[in-house]
Amino acid sequence: MAEPITAAVSDRICKHMNKDHAEAVLFYATTYGNLPSATAAILNAIDPEGMDLTATVDNQPQSVRVAFDHTLAGAEDAHHTLVAMLKARSASA
């Protein structure tokens, strides 16, 4: 059975992404969050429908919500979806 995306799972994913994949988090904000001038971003929360980020635009924090293209089944689906989002946009660039 899939591990549900609880508050603890969201926190774990966010900490990992912000620590080890900061460039990916910024990519989600600039590309999927329609904030091309963002210079930094932090992943605050993830849930089955999307993710909440705080992006830095013109030295000001700006909240942005990025919706997923489907409802996530769980933590493993979140991982695969985040990777697929990177690959999909990178391939079309």
Number of C-alpha atoms within 10 A of each C-alpha: 5 10 11 18 20 14 12 10 17 21 16 14 20 22 16 13 18 17 11 11 13 16 16 18 22 25 22 27 29 20 16 18 19 13 18 14 12 22 16 18 25 23 25 17 19 24 20 19 14 17 18 19 24 21 26 19 16 10 10 10 15 14 15 20 18 17 16 17 10 10 13 20 15 17 21 13 17 22 12 11 16 15 12 12 17 16 12 10 13 11 7 6 6
